[in-house]
């Protein structure tokens, strides 16, 4: 029966580029919001007053997307497991792209009052819905087209979209702040990255519309493995995989957002870094993030994804202990070390999560696990870290990170064996 299933083959180059370009666009959209949440939104979308309170309010809207991501996982995962990966990925990209472009034309608090943060929050929810459906589909597009022994290598291409999107978003903000004075930047310059994403979305749509369905999904449909309600199936028949996958990804989210969003806020408000200088520091760190992803994928194919993830989380635990003194000593060293570890854990993560769910519910299961981890590991990270640092000191931010690593290590050891 397996041999009887024929589906037009996707060329490796087309598959890998389509999975990479899509997540790059999605993460570009996501990170321009994260950067603006620190630099722009506290000043333009919330009432004037205490700067720290405005920043916390801005981080609260930042967190909304992580609440929406599991909903996006359930929604897009349902159709991804029922009608196919290709059409669902196109819909997810459009949802994310439209939400981002609309942010670029929103009026500010000075213009429409409390309606401004309300509309901003709604657009942020749209971003979360889109990314909730994007990530899982992109990973499956890659690994379900992978040859034997290359699953982690193929699966790391969507993961590369994270550092590439971050570099593009941060680089564009840095260029704008260098070319414009503060008055111009806050008047209209900050809108440019949000509006520019429309061109990137068109490129991503063009690439994805040229793809064929993945062989694994086509085979599952030919064997009548489709389930009626994928999310219900995941919750009832695969709860161990869902819970273990969620906590296995927890520390990955925490370390990333503590070395990006929180670090940018803390460095520019407490450590006397200018906005431009720390954005450069972050861009250097993200280069190391990108370089370590291929290495971690190679390691996962050679030694297994579990080994690669366990090693990365041990290093996350150690980095948490050194977090405060390292940050105080050298922002650049802190960023490079932290982002190297992020690359080690992020590279094999998609493949590890996808392989613990069967094909018929893989889109829903992997997406839910990843995005539920986003709620607990990322949505609260900048907010909670800011509160911990102000209340108890920066060292407690590191202890928070180390605790997350312990939970991820336990989950990795408890996860089920690979599914079909």
One Martini backbone bead per residue (centre of mass of N, CA, C, O) as a GRO file, in nm:
protein
  420
    1UNK     BB    1   0.057   0.062  -0.021
    2UNK     BB    2   0.290   0.260   0.005
    3UNK     BB    3   0.376   0.235  -0.305
    4UNK     BB    4   0.091   0.345  -0.415
    5UNK     BB    5   0.177   0.617  -0.312
    6UNK     BB    6   0.145   0.915  -0.501
    7UNK     BB    7   0.354   1.211  -0.510
    8UNK     BB    8   0.477   1.490  -0.586
    9UNK     BB    9   0.789   1.595  -0.578
   10UNK     BB   10   0.998   1.775  -0.376
   11UNK     BB   11   1.246   1.970  -0.378
   12UNK     BB   12   1.480   2.032  -0.150
   13UNK     BB   13   1.519   2.336  -0.204
   14UNK     BB   14   1.220   2.418  -0.187
   15UNK     BB   15   1.157   2.315   0.094
   16UNK     BB   16   1.377   2.467   0.257
   17UNK     BB   17   1.306   2.753   0.162
   18UNK     BB   18   1.004   2.755   0.245
   19UNK     BB   19   1.057   2.702   0.550
   20UNK     BB   20   1.248   2.943   0.592
   21UNK     BB   21   1.091   3.194   0.481
   22UNK     BB   22   0.843   3.170   0.659
   23UNK     BB   23   0.979   3.191   0.944
   24UNK     BB   24   1.127   3.453   0.891
   25UNK     BB   25   0.876   3.626   0.858
   26UNK     BB   26   0.735   3.559   1.122
   27UNK     BB   27   0.976   3.649   1.308
   28UNK     BB   28   0.998   3.932   1.209
   29UNK     BB   29   0.720   4.018   1.302
   30UNK     BB   30   0.759   3.938   1.601
   31UNK     BB   31   1.025   4.117   1.661
   32UNK     BB   32   0.921   4.399   1.597
   33UNK     BB   33   0.739   4.393   1.838
   34UNK     BB   34   0.943   4.341   2.063
   35UNK     BB   35   1.108   4.598   2.011
   36UNK     BB   36   0.867   4.801   2.032
   37UNK     BB   37   0.790   4.722   2.329
   38UNK     BB   38   1.049   4.879   2.431
   39UNK     BB   39   1.084   5.155   2.239
   40UNK     BB   40   0.766   5.253   2.167
   41UNK     BB   41   0.488   5.175   2.308
   42UNK     BB   42   0.524   5.315   2.590
   43UNK     BB   43   0.506   5.611   2.447
   44UNK     BB   44   0.242   5.573   2.226
   45UNK     BB   45   0.012   5.346   2.376
   46UNK     BB   46   0.036   5.495   2.660
   47UNK     BB   47   0.011   5.655   2.930
   48UNK     BB   48   0.142   5.904   3.077
   49UNK     BB   49   0.426   5.842   3.308
   50UNK     BB   50   0.543   5.572   3.422
   51UNK     BB   51   0.781   5.394   3.258
   52UNK     BB   52   0.763   5.113   3.394
   53UNK     BB   53   0.457   5.075   3.358
   54UNK     BB   54   0.453   5.096   3.048
   55UNK     BB   55   0.637   4.852   3.002
   56UNK     BB   56   0.455   4.642   3.138
   57UNK     BB   57   0.214   4.691   2.947
   58UNK     BB   58   0.364   4.615   2.690
   59UNK     BB   59   0.435   4.323   2.783
   60UNK     BB   60   0.142   4.233   2.796
   61UNK     BB   61   0.092   4.245   2.489
   62UNK     BB   62   0.321   4.054   2.420
   63UNK     BB   63   0.185   3.804   2.572
   64UNK     BB   64  -0.074   3.753   2.402
   65UNK     BB   65   0.045   3.576   2.172
   66UNK     BB   66   0.094   3.324   2.359
   67UNK     BB   67  -0.206   3.273   2.409
   68UNK     BB   68  -0.283   3.244   2.095
   69UNK     BB   69  -0.105   3.009   1.987
   70UNK     BB   70  -0.271   2.755   2.077
   71UNK     BB   71  -0.516   2.836   1.909
   72UNK     BB   72  -0.363   2.823   1.642
   73UNK     BB   73  -0.287   2.528   1.669
   74UNK     BB   74  -0.576   2.415   1.670
   75UNK     BB   75  -0.679   2.542   1.410
   76UNK     BB   76  -0.445   2.476   1.205
   77UNK     BB   77  -0.403   2.181   1.292
   78UNK     BB   78  -0.670   2.072   1.201
   79UNK     BB   79  -0.623   2.138   0.893
   80UNK     BB   80  -0.341   2.009   0.865
   81UNK     BB   81  -0.461   1.712   0.941
   82UNK     BB   82  -0.707   1.718   0.727
   83UNK     BB   83  -0.601   1.887   0.440
   84UNK     BB   84  -0.305   2.005   0.499
   85UNK     BB   85  -0.006   2.182   0.492
   86UNK     BB   86  -0.014   2.395   0.265
   87UNK     BB   87  -0.282   2.559   0.309
   88UNK     BB   88  -0.224   2.626   0.609
   89UNK     BB   89   0.036   2.791   0.567
   90UNK     BB   90  -0.092   3.016   0.405
   91UNK     BB   91  -0.297   3.111   0.622
   92UNK     BB   92  -0.090   3.178   0.845
   93UNK     BB   93   0.069   3.393   0.690
   94UNK     BB   94  -0.169   3.589   0.647
   95UNK     BB   95  -0.242   3.640   0.942
   96UNK     BB   96   0.029   3.759   1.025
   97UNK     BB   97   0.067   3.980   0.806
   98UNK     BB   98  -0.188   4.152   0.852
   99UNK     BB   99  -0.139   4.218   1.151
  100UNK     BB  100   0.129   4.370   1.106
  101UNK     BB  101   0.043   4.593   0.906
  102UNK     BB  102  -0.172   4.726   1.088
  103UNK     BB  103   0.021   4.835   1.303
  104UNK     BB  104   0.153   5.048   1.095
  105UNK     BB  105  -0.155   5.220   1.107
  106UNK     BB  106  -0.188   5.295   1.390
  107UNK     BB  107  -0.304   5.481   1.623
  108UNK     BB  108  -0.245   5.664   1.897
  109UNK     BB  109  -0.305   5.772   2.210
  110UNK     BB  110  -0.311   6.080   2.129
  111UNK     BB  111  -0.552   6.023   1.915
  112UNK     BB  112  -0.754   5.769   2.072
  113UNK     BB  113  -0.652   5.649   2.321
  114UNK     BB  114  -0.757   5.342   2.450
  115UNK     BB  115  -0.788   5.224   2.160
  116UNK     BB  116  -0.493   5.175   2.091
  117UNK     BB  117  -0.418   4.930   2.283
  118UNK     BB  118  -0.653   4.757   2.183
  119UNK     BB  119  -0.564   4.725   1.886
  120UNK     BB  120  -0.286   4.617   1.949
  121UNK     BB  121  -0.385   4.359   2.091
  122UNK     BB  122  -0.538   4.240   1.848
  123UNK     BB  123  -0.290   4.217   1.662
  124UNK     BB  124  -0.129   4.036   1.851
  125UNK     BB  125  -0.327   3.801   1.838
  126UNK     BB  126  -0.290   3.754   1.533
  127UNK     BB  127   0.005   3.680   1.549
  128UNK     BB  128  -0.033   3.433   1.731
  129UNK     BB  129  -0.212   3.268   1.547
  130UNK     BB  130  -0.016   3.246   1.308
  131UNK     BB  131   0.232   3.124   1.461
  132UNK     BB  132   0.079   2.874   1.570
  133UNK     BB  133   0.056   2.759   1.261
  134UNK     BB  134   0.348   2.782   1.140
  135UNK     BB  135   0.568   2.616   1.282
  136UNK     BB  136   0.464   2.323   1.253
  137UNK     BB  137   0.435   2.322   0.942
  138UNK     BB  138   0.733   2.382   0.873
  139UNK     BB  139   0.855   2.136   1.008
  140UNK     BB  140   0.691   1.924   0.847
  141UNK     BB  141   0.781   2.005   0.566
  142UNK     BB  142   1.070   1.911   0.624
  143UNK     BB  143   1.062   1.618   0.767
  144UNK     BB  144   0.849   1.488   0.550
  145UNK     BB  145   1.100   1.530   0.321
  146UNK     BB  146   1.309   1.358   0.452
  147UNK     BB  147   1.566   1.171   0.459
  148UNK     BB  148   1.731   0.936   0.590
  149UNK     BB  149   1.913   1.078   0.862
  150UNK     BB  150   1.783   1.407   0.810
  151UNK     BB  151   1.573   1.535   1.003
  152UNK     BB  152   1.732   1.748   1.168
  153UNK     BB  153   1.847   1.901   0.928
  154UNK     BB  154   1.574   1.982   0.807
  155UNK     BB  155   1.444   2.089   1.085
  156UNK     BB  156   1.643   2.350   1.104
  157UNK     BB  157   1.537   2.552   0.892
  158UNK     BB  158   1.301   2.681   1.045
  159UNK     BB  159   1.486   2.769   1.286
  160UNK     BB  160   1.652   2.982   1.120
  161UNK     BB  161   1.425   3.199   1.114
  162UNK     BB  162   1.481   3.329   1.386
  163UNK     BB  163   1.759   3.471   1.344
  164UNK     BB  164   1.689   3.606   1.073
  165UNK     BB  165   1.449   3.770   1.177
  166UNK     BB  166   1.605   3.917   1.396
  167UNK     BB  167   1.817   4.055   1.220
  168UNK     BB  168   1.619   4.210   1.041
  169UNK     BB  169   1.468   4.364   1.264
  170UNK     BB  170   1.709   4.491   1.414
  171UNK     BB  171   1.851   4.618   1.168
  172UNK     BB  172   1.617   4.808   1.091
  173UNK     BB  173   1.599   4.962   1.357
  174UNK     BB  174   1.892   5.058   1.360
  175UNK     BB  175   1.888   5.215   1.095
  176UNK     BB  176   1.659   5.410   1.171
  177UNK     BB  177   1.797   5.534   1.429
  178UNK     BB  178   2.048   5.644   1.266
  179UNK     BB  179   1.884   5.814   1.034
  180UNK     BB  180   1.708   5.915   1.275
  181UNK     BB  181   1.551   6.095   1.475
  182UNK     BB  182   1.345   6.071   1.736
  183UNK     BB  183   1.111   6.230   1.617
  184UNK     BB  184   1.084   6.068   1.352
  185UNK     BB  185   1.067   5.784   1.464
  186UNK     BB  186   0.806   5.842   1.647
  187UNK     BB  187   0.624   5.950   1.418
  188UNK     BB  188   0.706   5.703   1.166
  189UNK     BB  189   0.957   5.503   1.153
  190UNK     BB  190   0.841   5.253   1.316
  191UNK     BB  191   0.643   5.159   1.074
  192UNK     BB  192   0.820   5.033   0.851
  193UNK     BB  193   0.853   4.730   0.934
  194UNK     BB  194   0.548   4.661   0.920
  195UNK     BB  195   0.507   4.739   0.616
  196UNK     BB  196   0.746   4.567   0.490
  197UNK     BB  197   0.621   4.277   0.539
  198UNK     BB  198   0.442   4.257   0.283
  199UNK     BB  199   0.666   4.170   0.084
  200UNK     BB  200   0.745   3.907   0.231
  201UNK     BB  201   0.473   3.764   0.213
  202UNK     BB  202   0.465   3.736  -0.096
  203UNK     BB  203   0.709   3.550  -0.114
  204UNK     BB  204   0.601   3.322   0.067
  205UNK     BB  205   0.349   3.257  -0.101
  206UNK     BB  206   0.488   3.182  -0.367
  207UNK     BB  207   0.643   2.938  -0.252
  208UNK     BB  208   0.401   2.770  -0.126
  209UNK     BB  209   0.220   2.743  -0.389
  210UNK     BB  210   0.455   2.543  -0.528
  211UNK     BB  211   0.377   2.315  -0.352
  212UNK     BB  212   0.353   1.999  -0.229
  213UNK     BB  213   0.258   1.755  -0.062
  214UNK     BB  214   0.346   1.553   0.176
  215UNK     BB  215   0.417   1.220   0.187
  216UNK     BB  216   0.313   1.154   0.475
  217UNK     BB  217   0.029   1.271   0.443
  218UNK     BB  218  -0.058   1.115   0.189
  219UNK     BB  219  -0.027   0.836   0.322
  220UNK     BB  220  -0.226   0.877   0.558
  221UNK     BB  221  -0.473   0.920   0.372
  222UNK     BB  222  -0.455   0.647   0.215
  223UNK     BB  223  -0.478   0.492   0.512
  224UNK     BB  224  -0.703   0.627   0.686
  225UNK     BB  225  -0.579   0.827   0.944
  226UNK     BB  226  -0.783   1.027   0.978
  227UNK     BB  227  -0.908   1.254   1.210
  228UNK     BB  228  -1.169   1.439   1.322
  229UNK     BB  229  -1.024   1.551   1.608
  230UNK     BB  230  -0.709   1.620   1.677
  231UNK     BB  231  -0.714   1.752   1.958
  232UNK     BB  232  -0.870   1.529   2.106
  233UNK     BB  233  -0.665   1.307   2.044
  234UNK     BB  234  -0.429   1.433   2.193
  235UNK     BB  235  -0.564   1.460   2.479
  236UNK     BB  236  -0.646   1.148   2.504
  237UNK     BB  237  -0.390   0.975   2.358
  238UNK     BB  238  -0.137   1.222   2.406
  239UNK     BB  239  -0.062   1.358   2.694
  240UNK     BB  240   0.235   1.291   2.745
  241UNK     BB  241   0.351   1.426   2.493
  242UNK     BB  242   0.242   1.710   2.549
  243UNK     BB  243   0.368   1.764   2.829
  244UNK     BB  244   0.661   1.693   2.763
  245UNK     BB  245   0.693   1.891   2.526
  246UNK     BB  246   0.633   2.151   2.676
  247UNK     BB  247   0.867   2.123   2.896
  248UNK     BB  248   1.104   2.079   2.696
  249UNK     BB  249   1.060   2.391   2.578
  250UNK     BB  250   1.078   2.596   2.811
  251UNK     BB  251   1.384   2.689   2.829
  252UNK     BB  252   1.406   2.797   2.544
  253UNK     BB  253   1.221   3.041   2.590
  254UNK     BB  254   1.349   3.172   2.836
  255UNK     BB  255   1.636   3.227   2.727
  256UNK     BB  256   1.558   3.396   2.484
  257UNK     BB  257   1.389   3.629   2.638
  258UNK     BB  258   1.630   3.701   2.841
  259UNK     BB  259   1.837   3.774   2.582
  260UNK     BB  260   1.637   3.998   2.462
  261UNK     BB  261   1.399   4.161   2.585
  262UNK     BB  262   1.503   4.195   2.875
  263UNK     BB  263   1.796   4.283   2.811
  264UNK     BB  264   1.723   4.540   2.659
  265UNK     BB  265   1.574   4.680   2.889
  266UNK     BB  266   1.799   4.664   3.112
  267UNK     BB  267   2.043   4.789   2.959
  268UNK     BB  268   1.888   5.072   2.887
  269UNK     BB  269   1.800   5.132   3.208
  270UNK     BB  270   2.064   5.007   3.404
  271UNK     BB  271   2.355   4.989   3.206
  272UNK     BB  272   2.407   5.235   2.997
  273UNK     BB  273   2.283   5.163   2.733
  274UNK     BB  274   2.223   5.211   2.426
  275UNK     BB  275   2.013   5.124   2.189
  276UNK     BB  276   2.224   5.079   1.961
  277UNK     BB  277   2.446   4.915   2.114
  278UNK     BB  278   2.260   4.670   2.200
  279UNK     BB  279   2.167   4.586   1.922
  280UNK     BB  280   2.448   4.502   1.831
  281UNK     BB  281   2.496   4.290   2.044
  282UNK     BB  282   2.256   4.113   1.956
  283UNK     BB  283   2.346   4.058   1.665
  284UNK     BB  284   2.599   3.903   1.739
  285UNK     BB  285   2.458   3.682   1.902
  286UNK     BB  286   2.272   3.578   1.665
  287UNK     BB  287   2.498   3.464   1.492
  288UNK     BB  288   2.554   3.232   1.693
  289UNK     BB  289   2.280   3.111   1.684
  290UNK     BB  290   2.292   3.033   1.380
  291UNK     BB  291   2.558   2.857   1.393
  292UNK     BB  292   2.446   2.637   1.610
  293UNK     BB  293   2.213   2.496   1.464
  294UNK     BB  294   2.364   2.304   1.266
  295UNK     BB  295   2.525   2.159   1.486
  296UNK     BB  296   2.281   2.046   1.646
  297UNK     BB  297   2.169   1.881   1.408
  298UNK     BB  298   2.412   1.702   1.365
  299UNK     BB  299   2.411   1.585   1.653
  300UNK     BB  300   2.125   1.461   1.637
  301UNK     BB  301   2.187   1.264   1.398
  302UNK     BB  302   2.427   1.117   1.553
  303UNK     BB  303   2.303   1.105   1.881
  304UNK     BB  304   2.039   1.246   1.910
  305UNK     BB  305   1.795   1.454   2.024
  306UNK     BB  306   1.812   1.399   2.328
  307UNK     BB  307   2.110   1.458   2.371
  308UNK     BB  308   2.111   1.751   2.265
  309UNK     BB  309   1.897   1.859   2.472
  310UNK     BB  310   2.037   1.783   2.736
  311UNK     BB  311   2.292   1.946   2.694
  312UNK     BB  312   2.158   2.226   2.663
  313UNK     BB  313   2.014   2.226   2.950
  314UNK     BB  314   2.266   2.219   3.119
  315UNK     BB  315   2.372   2.492   3.009
  316UNK     BB  316   2.133   2.661   3.103
  317UNK     BB  317   2.174   2.617   3.403
  318UNK     BB  318   2.460   2.744   3.415
  319UNK     BB  319   2.380   3.022   3.298
  320UNK     BB  320   2.190   3.102   3.530
  321UNK     BB  321   2.409   3.123   3.749
  322UNK     BB  322   2.581   3.343   3.555
  323UNK     BB  323   2.399   3.579   3.466
  324UNK     BB  324   2.465   3.834   3.637
  325UNK     BB  325   2.780   3.853   3.624
  326UNK     BB  326   2.796   3.846   3.314
  327UNK     BB  327   2.625   4.095   3.251
  328UNK     BB  328   2.794   4.297   3.425
  329UNK     BB  329   3.070   4.249   3.279
  330UNK     BB  330   2.943   4.156   2.971
  331UNK     BB  331   2.725   4.194   2.721
  332UNK     BB  332   2.865   4.035   2.494
  333UNK     BB  333   2.931   3.771   2.640
  334UNK     BB  334   2.647   3.711   2.731
  335UNK     BB  335   2.523   3.695   2.444
  336UNK     BB  336   2.701   3.477   2.315
  337UNK     BB  337   2.654   3.250   2.516
  338UNK     BB  338   2.345   3.247   2.514
  339UNK     BB  339   2.311   3.205   2.196
  340UNK     BB  340   2.457   2.939   2.174
  341UNK     BB  341   2.256   2.784   2.353
  342UNK     BB  342   2.006   2.840   2.188
  343UNK     BB  343   2.106   2.688   1.935
  344UNK     BB  344   2.131   2.405   2.071
  345UNK     BB  345   1.816   2.385   2.145
  346UNK     BB  346   1.665   2.480   1.876
  347UNK     BB  347   1.745   2.294   1.642
  348UNK     BB  348   1.605   2.002   1.759
  349UNK     BB  349   1.317   2.069   1.866
  350UNK     BB  350   1.119   2.015   1.630
  351UNK     BB  351   1.190   1.716   1.588
  352UNK     BB  352   1.132   1.611   1.872
  353UNK     BB  353   0.830   1.693   1.881
  354UNK     BB  354   0.725   1.555   1.618
  355UNK     BB  355   0.819   1.244   1.691
  356UNK     BB  356   0.587   1.204   1.934
  357UNK     BB  357   0.388   1.210   1.685
  358UNK     BB  358   0.164   1.119   1.477
  359UNK     BB  359   0.078   1.209   1.164
  360UNK     BB  360  -0.239   1.268   1.210
  361UNK     BB  361  -0.134   1.477   1.480
  362UNK     BB  362   0.131   1.647   1.442
  363UNK     BB  363   0.053   1.938   1.401
  364UNK     BB  364  -0.104   1.972   1.664
  365UNK     BB  365   0.091   1.855   1.877
  366UNK     BB  366   0.351   2.020   1.822
  367UNK     BB  367   0.220   2.301   1.837
  368UNK     BB  368   0.106   2.284   2.122
  369UNK     BB  369   0.366   2.228   2.276
  370UNK     BB  370   0.521   2.480   2.181
  371UNK     BB  371   0.294   2.703   2.262
  372UNK     BB  372   0.263   2.630   2.560
  373UNK     BB  373   0.554   2.699   2.624
  374UNK     BB  374   0.517   3.000   2.553
  375UNK     BB  375   0.341   3.077   2.789
  376UNK     BB  376   0.545   2.977   3.027
  377UNK     BB  377   0.835   3.073   2.880
  378UNK     BB  378   0.757   3.377   2.740
  379UNK     BB  379   0.517   3.566   2.815
  380UNK     BB  380   0.642   3.608   3.125
  381UNK     BB  381   0.946   3.667   3.120
  382UNK     BB  382   0.983   3.979   3.107
  383UNK     BB  383   0.795   4.043   3.344
  384UNK     BB  384   0.917   3.858   3.565
  385UNK     BB  385   1.211   3.957   3.541
  386UNK     BB  386   1.155   4.250   3.615
  387UNK     BB  387   1.042   4.191   3.896
  388UNK     BB  388   1.283   4.034   4.012
  389UNK     BB  389   1.503   4.252   3.969
  390UNK     BB  390   1.357   4.479   4.139
  391UNK     BB  391   1.310   4.303   4.407
  392UNK     BB  392   1.595   4.094   4.421
  393UNK     BB  393   1.754   4.081   4.160
  394UNK     BB  394   1.933   3.954   3.891
  395UNK     BB  395   1.994   3.665   3.999
  396UNK     BB  396   1.686   3.567   3.990
  397UNK     BB  397   1.674   3.537   3.688
  398UNK     BB  398   1.872   3.298   3.677
  399UNK     BB  399   1.714   3.106   3.861
  400UNK     BB  400   1.471   3.089   3.677
  401UNK     BB  401   1.625   2.954   3.444
  402UNK     BB  402   1.726   2.701   3.597
  403UNK     BB  403   1.445   2.592   3.667
  404UNK     BB  404   1.358   2.547   3.373
  405UNK     BB  405   1.580   2.340   3.305
  406UNK     BB  406   1.488   2.120   3.501
  407UNK     BB  407   1.210   2.073   3.374
  408UNK     BB  408   1.320   1.993   3.091
  409UNK     BB  409   1.486   1.749   3.176
  410UNK     BB  410   1.254   1.581   3.289
  411UNK     BB  411   1.083   1.577   3.026
  412UNK     BB  412   1.290   1.438   2.840
  413UNK     BB  413   1.304   1.172   3.015
  414UNK     BB  414   0.967   1.133   2.992
  415UNK     BB  415   0.934   1.092   2.710
  416UNK     BB  416   0.827   0.943   2.452
  417UNK     BB  417   0.857   0.765   2.199
  418UNK     BB  418   0.870   0.740   1.884
  419UNK     BB  419   0.677   0.771   1.626
  420UNK     BB  420   0.576   0.720   1.292
   0.00000   0.00000   0.00000
